[in-house]
Amino acid sequence: MNNSHCQYYWCEFLDKILSLLTEKGIQQKTFAENIGVTKHTITDWKNGRSKSYMKYIDKIADFFDVSADYLLEKTDDKSPLPKEA
């Protein structure tokens, strides 16, 4: 990834997403479709051209079944918070 266009937390967040995609064998296109963005948007995130990912934190966490805090490097615990009834 081209780290020259991003701040530390930005790169860590994107690295986390890319790692989860690889770990689960999911293509970026499938991921994009499931969270409601285009593959081009994912590319823009990776290249530092867009920071719109913050609007999708909850959808991304739900997609991977992890907590938003895990994605944002606030915890090493992947467990999502329990869903409210």
C-alpha positions in Angstrom: 0.0 0.0 0.0 1.2 3.5 -0.7 1.6 5.0 2.8 2.7 8.4 1.6 -1.0 9.6 1.3 -2.2 8.5 4.7 -1.9 9.1 8.4 -0.9 6.2 10.6 -4.4 5.2 11.8 -5.6 5.4 8.2 -3.0 2.9 7.0 -3.5 0.6 10.0 -7.3 0.6 9.3 -6.8 -0.3 5.7 -4.2 -2.9 6.5 -6.7 -4.5 8.9 -9.4 -4.6 6.2 -7.0 -6.1 3.6 -5.7 -8.6 6.1 -9.3 -9.7 6.9 -10.1 -10.0 3.2 -7.1 -12.2 2.7 -7.7 -14.3 5.8 -11.3 -15.0 4.8 -10.6 -15.4 1.1 -12.9 -12.6 0.0 -12.4 -10.5 -3.1 -12.5 -6.7 -2.8 -15.4 -6.5 -5.3 -17.5 -8.8 -3.1 -16.6 -6.8 0.0 -17.4 -3.5 -1.7 -20.8 -4.8 -2.9 -21.7 -6.1 0.6 -21.0 -2.8 2.3 -22.7 -0.6 -0.4 -19.7 0.9 -2.2 -17.9 0.4 -5.5 -14.6 -1.4 -6.0 -13.4 2.0 -7.2 -14.2 3.4 -3.7 -12.0 0.8 -2.1 -9.2 1.7 -4.4 -9.6 5.3 -3.5 -9.4 4.4 0.2 -6.2 2.4 -0.5 -4.6 5.3 -2.5 -5.6 8.0 0.1 -7.9 9.8 -2.3 -11.0 9.3 0.0 -11.6 9.0 3.7 -15.3 8.1 3.3 -14.5 4.8 5.0 -15.5 6.3 8.3 -19.2 6.3 7.2 -18.9 2.5 6.7 -17.2 1.4 10.0 -20.3 -0.3 11.3 -21.1 -2.0 8.0 -17.5 -3.2 7.7 -17.4 -4.5 11.2 -20.7 -6.3 10.6 -19.4 -7.8 7.3 -16.3 -9.2 9.0 -18.2 -10.0 12.3 -15.7 -8.0 14.3 -16.0 -5.0 16.5 -15.5 -1.5 15.2 -12.9 -1.0 18.0 -10.9 -3.9 16.5 -10.9 -2.3 13.0 -9.8 1.0 14.6 -6.9 -0.6 16.5 -8.5 0.2 19.9 -8.5 -3.5 20.9 -7.0 -6.8 19.7 -10.3 -8.5 20.5 -12.1 -9.3 17.3 -15.4 -10.1 19.1 -18.2 -7.9 18.0 -20.4 -6.2 20.6 -23.6 -8.1 21.3 -26.5 -7.0 19.1 -29.3 -5.2 20.9 -32.6 -7.0 20.9 
